[in-house]
Each structure stands twice: as structure tokens, then as C-alpha cells.
Amino acid sequence: MRTPVLHRSHESGFPDRTEVQFNGLKNQGATCYLNAVLQCLFMTQEFRHEVESYEPDPAGDCAEDNLLLQLQKLFRQLSENVATSEGITRCLGIRNVYEQQDAVEYYRKLLKTVGTPASKVFEGKMSNITKCICGNENKETNPFISILLSIEVGNNEKYNVEKGLESFFKHSKLEQDDWMYCDECDHKTETHTWSEIDEYPTVLTLHLKRFDFDYIQMRYVKNECPLDVPPSLHIKDYKYNLYAVINHRGGYSGGHYDAIIRPYQNQKWYCFDDSTVTEMSEALLQGSRLPYMLMYRKELRLTGIIAHHLRILLLGPSRSGKSTVGNLILGVNYFLCKHGSKTVTKKSTKKTVENVTVVDTPNLFSLTQSSWEKELNRCTELSHPGPNVILWVIRISKFSDQQQGLFHTIKKRLGSGTTKHMMVVFTNGRELKRLRQPIHTFLSKCDKLKKVVRICQNRYHVIDTSDVNSNQIPELVDKLDKIVTENSGNYCTFRRCIAQKSPQEEAEKQ
């Protein structure tokens, strides 16, 4: 059994801020198909968050039969050591662990069993449309969690995933025996049919139809054609980036599955082969005959949404969700996030995507005066010439005297002029659903928190990570863009608010 993968700093030999430990899953006999799927789900941040934050009904849930509780237990184990999926196989009714099953089938079964909100990150809506030559259309819309791509090439020809996806949405004319009855024409007529995506999922899953029934051999045969796995896909106005691949070796009656995953924690590629985890090169995904299921994450496209280059500084108490907010704004899982009691971010770090720069910060309030000033100088350098938006990130919860004190400390140290660049961001909007009250009602019942929001010129935004398909992030970005506009492009240096000069003004000054 291989030891877990642990990243260490090249300079010191000690774990750095991106310290990540990945662990494998024991094979119970022939459960590699399930292990591969579970690793992909574990490495999907939104799904993992929903599982880890799930709170069962104490009166109605039996732990042995509750798949979410068993996933929660498994994810805890997997975060610390090599784990076993025995609780999952019991929940799914898998009696013979020595009989191999189809990975895609159990991917779908797992998501169907856990339901929303956990499965929502994988769900989209697709319409199947039929059209008569008279112009009459019928549209049937249903949710989907994967798209099956047919393979129309031979074993030794290279398959093109992009063209396969285009073919899936291609208009086609039905054979005469399959013509649909048209209410307008009052008889069966020539029918055209096609599919359209109405709601694009956050995670797009593609399933390659490698197995087909051969009526000559009277058995299922596998198409082992090679393919280059595209690192990204462009569909309509969206860009999807690859982050997981499930491979299959062998034939229909038996074989072996593993998963190739780029975790959100550090963006490197790893092979998860049951209990073994090894780092690998992305180049191995080119020309491979093994890919069976591909998983792509939708990238947030900010071009056209904002008029300015946003330079966002994330501040707030420890474990408030600053890194999560940064990742959601960027549409890229760059900042390391981990649920628990320990602070993950050790030093200020920045990431830029298109015309948005985000600076994530550690718990500044635990630093000494000299370290505080040093870290603020670093924040200014990272967001050069200075941040034009400051987000005070907190969770929706009882607002304590300590939290209020932290806010006023930051306000005093940064200077009163910075508050016109500030907005409060609440990170666990799902709590409002539990409380059954809108945010303005919640604020009205907390005078201390209401005062903080008022100091930020009544600017606030709620993020609900369980509602990943909503428009909440573009709405937030739009609000941030308006802050910059209202401040005429000014930015903060933490000493005073400085107007951003144009190149022409700089030239005139010289």
C-alpha cells in the first residue's frame, strides 16, 4: 500500500501553505468502479461541502441506511487516511463486492440517491425538441447529470470529443417509421429532432459509449479507440475546464477502473488507483485508449460583466470563508479551502483571472503590530497599486462583541476612508433558509451587525454555496463594479484614498 501523497516546500523541506494529503480507498474485491466515482465526488468542492455540512433529522434518519451520513463518514476518513467504502456499498445494496459494475451507472445512482442540494452542482436541464415540417414544435424538458457521447470510429481511429459533443446536439431527421403525430397536420409527418441545454450545470459530465452490442457476435464489445482528452470545452457562452477522468481497462465482463483527478487544492494531476495515489503528467491523457467518463467544471466568464479591473482584498475573522469567496468570484479553485477548526491560509496570496484580481489574507488579527504592517504592505503590493474593493467576509451567525471589535480594529487601522470601498459578504446563506427569514429580517434583529453594514454604506451580499447554479456571483461582481464606479476608480493604500490617474495626467505631471 502506498503512503499518502504529501506536498512539501522545495526550499525548506517542510509542508508549505498548499500542504495537501491525498488518500486512497481500499478495494473490497472488485469495487474499483465505486472507488473511482467516490474520489471524483470527494474532489468536487461543492458536493464535498454539502456532504460535510449535512445535518440529519435526529428523529427520522438511520445512520446505516442514510447515504449522506455514510458519505460524510467516508469523507472524514478520506481526509485523514486510507479509507474503506463498506458503508457506501451497504447503503447502495451492493451484495457481491467481487462482481464488477459500471462506474457511470453508480455515479448516476449515487447522485440520484443523495438528491439535492448535494447533487445540484452536477445537474442541468435539457430539452428534447421535435419539429414537424409545418413548423409545429414539441418541447420536453428534463434534468440531466451526464451526456452520453456515441463513438462512430473504429478501434484504431482517433475519437474527437468536441465533434462527438457537436454530434449530440446536431439536428437529425427521423426515419419514416419513427415520424411523430402532429396535432396541427392531424397525421404523422416528417419529423426533425434535436436537443438543447436550457440550464448549464456547474459540472458537465460526459460519458463515452465504449460498449455496444454486436449482433453478429451476440455480445457486448468494447471500442478501445484512442482519444485526446480536451483540457477545456467551449459550449455556447461557457468554457468548461477538465478536472477529472475515470479510466477503464479491460472488457465488458471485467476490467479495472481508476480516476485521474486535478484536485482544487493545488491544480496538479494525480492517479487514484484504489489505495494507491500517485502524481502524474497531464500528457498521459493524450492519445489514451482508457478514458470512459470526463468531468468538466464551468468557468465563470467575467468579460463583459465588469467595466473596471477589480482588485479585491478579502478580510474577516478566521474560518469565515474568505478563500471560498475568492474561488467563487474567480471561477477557479485556486485558494486552498478546508472545513474544520484550523486556519488554512498562512500568508496573503493573489490570483488574477481576466480583469479580476483577488487577494486572500490570513487571520490578520492574530499577528503582531509589525507583522500586521508587513502583511498590509504585502496586500498593497499584490493588488498594486492598491485594492479598489474590500470585502469583509463573515458567516451568518450570532454576531459577537469580539467580531464587532475585529471589524472596528480593521477600520481604525486601515483608516476611515477605506469604508467607502467596503462591502459585507455573508458566506453561509443556507442558514437563512433554516431560520426561514430573509437577510434584511436577520439584520434587523442584530443591532451590532446592522451598524457594521451601515458603516459599509449598507452594502452587503449573501452567498449560498448550496445554490451553485444561481446568478449570485455575477450579481456580486456587478455590485463590486458599481463600488469602483461610485468611487471614480479610486483605490486604497491604507494611509489615504488616492485617485487613480490616467496615463495622460501622469505625463502632464512629469
N, C-alpha and C positions, 0 to 999 in steps of 0.2 A: 504494500500500500504506500502510495506516495505521500510525502508530507505536504501540508497546505502551502500554497504559493504566498510568499510574503515579500513585499517590495521594500527595499532599503535605500537610503541615500547613497549615491555613488561616492560622495565626498567623505562622509563620516562613518558609513557602515551601520548607522543606527536608523530605525524607521523614521521616514520623513512625514510631512503633513498629508501625503497621499497614501499613507500606510494602509494597505488593503490585504485582507486574508481571504482567500477563496478556498472552499472546501468541497469535497466530492460527496456522492451518495452511494451507499452500498448497494450492490446488485443482489437482490433476493434469490435470483435464479436466472430469470430471463426478463428482468424488469428494466432493462436499459432504455426501452421506449418511454417509460414513465419518468425515469431519471432525467432524460434529455429535456422533456417537456417541463418538469419541475424546475430545472435550473434556468430555463428561459423565463419562466414566470417569476422566479425569485429575483432575476436580474432586470425585471421590468419595474422601475421605481414606483409608478403609481399603483400597480397591483400589489406590490410588496407593502406599500404604505397602508392600503386598505385592509390587508390581511393583518398586519401588526396592530392596527388601531381598532380592530373589530372587538366589540363588546357584546357578548352573548346575553340572551334573556335568561336570567338565573332560574326562572320558573319553567321554561319550556325547552331548553337545549340540553341534549345528552351529548357529552363530550366525545364519546366513542363514535357516534353517528354524524357528528357535525363536521363537515369537510373544512369549513373555515377555521374551526378550532384546531383541527389536525394540521392544517397548513400553517397556522400560527405557531404551533409547537415545533413543526419541522423547520420553519424559518429561523426560529430561535436557535435550534441545534445547529443548523447550517451556518449560522453567523459565527459559531464558536469552534466547530469541529466537524469531522466527517459524520454524516447523519444517515438515518435509515428512513425509508418511506413506508414502513409497515403500517402505520396508522392510516396512510392515504389509501393503500391497497384494500384495507378492510372497509373503509368508507365507500370506495368505488365498487365494492362487491367482487374484487378480483380474487377468485378462489385458487386458481392454479398459477403460481408465480413462475413456474417453469415453462409456461406457454407464452410465446412472444405475441404481442398485439401491435396494432398500428399506432404510431406516435400521433398522427394528426387526429385520428379518431378519439384518442384520450385527451388531447389538447382541447377539442371541442366539448367532450364530456365533462372535463374539469370545469371549464368556464360556464357551461350550462348549469352545472350543479351549484356552483357558488353564487351565480346570478349577479345582479347589480347591487351595490355600486362597484364591487370588486372587478367585475368583468367589463365595465363600461369603457375602459381605455382601449379595448380591442374591438369594440362594436361600432359599426357604421350602419347606414341604411342604403339599400339598393332597390331600384325599381326595374322590373321586367316589363317591357313595353311591346305590345303587338299592335300593328297598324294595317288596316285594310287599304286597298288601292283607292278607295273612295275618300280616304283621309281620316276615317274614324279610328281613334286610338283607345286602347285599354291599357291601364297602368296599374300594376300591382306592386306595392312597396313592402319590403320585409327587412328586418335586421339581418346583418351578416357578421361573421367573425373571421372568415377566411375566404379566399378566392381560389378556385381550382383551375389551374392552367393546363390545357391539353398539350401534349408533346406530339408534334406532327413530323418529326425527323427520325431517321434511323439510328441504330446503336452507335455508329461511327461518325455521325454528323453532329456538329456543334449546335446546341439549342440556344436561342436568343430569348432571354427572359422579357426584355422590353417588347419584342414583337409578339411574344406569347400573350402579354398583357393587352396589347393593342387588339389582337385577335379576339380576346374575350369580350371586348366591348364593340366589336365590329357588327354592323347591320348584316342580317342574313335573310334569305327568302326561304320559307318553309316548303318542303315537298308537298305536292298536291294532297296527299293523304292526310297531311297534318294541318291543312288550312283551318283557320278559325271561323266560327259562325259570326257574321256581322249583323248587328241589330238594325243598322241603317239599310243595308242591302237585303236583309231578310234571307240570306243563304250563305253558305261557305264561300269565301272569296280568297284570292291570292293574298297571302299574309307575309309581312315583314316583321322581324322581331330583333330586339337588341336589349342590352342592359345599360343602366346609368347609375352612378353613385350619387345619391342625394345628400348624404352626410358622410364625410370622410372620417374614418377612425383615426385616433391618435397613433395607434399601432396597426399597420397594414400587414396582414399575414397572407403569404402566397403558398399554395400547396401544389407541388408539381405532380401531375398524374403519371407517375412512373410505372404503375401496374395496370395492365389491361388484359381483358380475357381474349385468348387466342382460340377461335372456334375450330381451327384445324387441329391444334394440339389438345383442345378441350381443357385448357387450364390457364391460370393467370401467369403471365410472363412479365418480366421487368425490362423497361427500356433504360439502359445504362449510358445513354448519350452524355458526352461531356458538356459543360457549360461554364461560362464566365459569370460568376455572381456579381451583378452590378452593385457598386458601393452606394449608389443612390438612384432613385427613380423620380421622374418628373411626371406628375399626373395633374392635368388641368393647371390650377394656380399653385399647386402644392409640390414641395420637394420632400421626399422620404429618404431617410438615411438608414442603411443596413446596420443592425446591431446583433442579430442572432441568426444562426443557420443550424437546422437539425439535419445531420447526415445519416444515410443508411447504407450499410454494406450487406451484400448477400442477396437472396432471392425472396419470393413471396412466402414460402413456408418457413423461412428462418433467416437470421442475419444478426446484425448488431447496429445499434444507434449510439451516436454521441452528439454533443452540441458544441458549436463554435460560437462564442459569445464575446462581445465587446462590452464589458461592464460600464455602467455610468460613472463609476468611481474614478477610473483612470484612462479610459479610452484605448486600452491595449486589447489585443485579441488572445483568447485562451480556449483551449480544448478541454471540455468537461466530459470525461470518459469514465462514467460510474465514479469510483472513488479516487480516480486519478485526475489531477488538474495540472496542465502544462501550458506555458506561454507559447504562442505560435505566431507565424507570419501570415498577414492577410493575403499574401501572394498565393498561398495554398488553396485559396478559394477560386482561383482562375484555372480553367481547364479541368475542373474536378468532375468526376462521374458520381459523386456521393450526395450532393445537396438534394434534400427531399422537401423541406419546409423553410421558407425565408421570412424573416420578420424585419419590418422597416418602421422607423419612427418618423412621424410628421414633424418637419422643421417649421418653426414659427417664422413666417415671412413678414418682416417689418418694413421693407421698402414700400413706399407709397403711403404708409400709415403715419409716419412722423416726418416733420419738416426740418428738425434740427438733429445734430449729433448729440444724443443723450449721454451724459456722463453721470451715472447713478452711483451714489455711495449708500451702502446698506449698513445701518446702525441698529442697535437694540440689545436687549438683555440676552444672556446666554440661552441657547436652545430655543430661541423664538422662531426659528425657521428662516433665517436670513439667506442661507445657502440655497434653500428650496425656492425662495422668491427669485433669486438671481438666475437659477436654472430655468424657471418658468418664463421669465422675461426674455432670456436669450434663446429659448427653444432648444438648448443644448445642455446635457447633463455634465457640466464642467466642474462645478464646485462639489466637493465631497459632502454627502449628506448621510447621516446615520441616526436612526432613532435610538434614544437612550438618554442616560443622565450625563454623559460626558460631552464636553465641547469638542467639535471636530476641527474647526478652523483654528489654526495656530498663528497665522500671520496674514496680513492683508494681501489679497490676491486679486488680479483683474482678468477679465476676459472680454474681448470685443467681437461682436457678430454684426456685420454690416455697419450701420451707423449707430450702434448702441454699445456703450462700454459700461460694464458693471464691476464695481469694486466691493468684494466681500471682506468683512472685517471679523477679527476675533472678539472676545469679550473685553472691550476696552476698559471696563470698569474694574477689572482685576489687576490692571497694570499700575506701576508706579508713575509718578509725575513725569520723570524723564523718559520712561518707556512710552507713556501716553503721547508726549510731544513727538517722539521719534516715529510712532505709528501714524500720527496725523500727518506728519511731513511725508511719510511714505504714501498715504492715501492721496495727497495732493499730487505727488509725482506720478502715481499710477493713473490718475484721472486728469493729467495735465491738459490745460492749465489750472484746472480745478473742477470739482463736481458742480453741475448745474441743477441737480436734483438730489435730495437727501431723503431716504426712506427710513422712517422709524418703524421697525418691524416688531410686532408683539402678537401674542396669542389672545384669542377671545377667552377671557377667564376673569376671575376676581382681580381687580386692579389694586395692588397693594401699595402701601406707603413707600416701600422700597423701590417699586417700579416707577412711581411718581418721582422719587428722589433721583433715580437714574436719569430720567428724562430731563429734569431741571439741571442736573450736573452737566449733561452734554450740551444743553442750551447755553449755560453760563460759560463753559469752556470754549465753545465754538463762536460765541458772540450772538447777540440778539438779531443781527441782520440775516443770519442763516435761516431763521424760521420761515421766511417767505419762500424758501426753496424746499421746505419740508412737507412731507405727507405721512400720515399714519397708515400702515398696511397691517391688517389682521390676517393671520395665516391659517386659522382653523375655522373657516366659515361654516363647516359642517355642524359646529356646536350650536349655531343659531337655529338649525333645524331641530336639534334635540330640545332646545329651550322653547321652540315654537314662537319665536319673536324676530322681527326684522332688526337690522343693526341700529336704526335710529331709536327704537324702543330700548335696546340694550344700553345704548349710550345715555339715554335719559335717566336711567336708574343708577348711573355711576358718575357722580359729580367730578371726581378726580380725573377720570378718563375723559370726560366731556371737556374739561379745562385744557387737557393736553391737545385734544383735537382742535379746540378753539384757537390755541396758540399757533397751530399749524394752518390757520386761516380756514378752518372747517373742511380741510381736505383729508379724505380717508378712502380706503378701498378694502374690500373683503375678498380673500382668495379661498375658495373651497376646492381642495385638491381631489375631492371625490367627484367633482363635476368637470373632468378634464376636457370634455368636448365642447364646453360653453365658450362664450365670447369674452370671458372675464379678463384674460391677459391683454388682448387688443384694446379693451376698454381702459385698462390700467395704463398701458403705453400712451393712449390718447390723452389721458389726464396728465401724465408726466410731460408730454409735449406742450400742453397748454400752460403748465407751470413755467417752462422755459420761455414761451411766448410772452406771458404776462410780465416776466422779469427782463424782457428785452434782450435776451441772450446773456444776461449776467451770470457770473459763476462765483463760487466761494473759495476763499483762500484761508478761511478760519481766522483771519485778522480783520478783514473788512470785505464788503461785497464790491467786486470790481467789474466794470462794464467791459464787455468783450469788444475790442476794437477791430475794425475791418483792416485788411492789408493796406488800403488807401490811407486810412488815418494813421497807421503805423509809419508809413512812408512820409506823410506830412510832418509827423512829429520829429523824424530824423532830419 
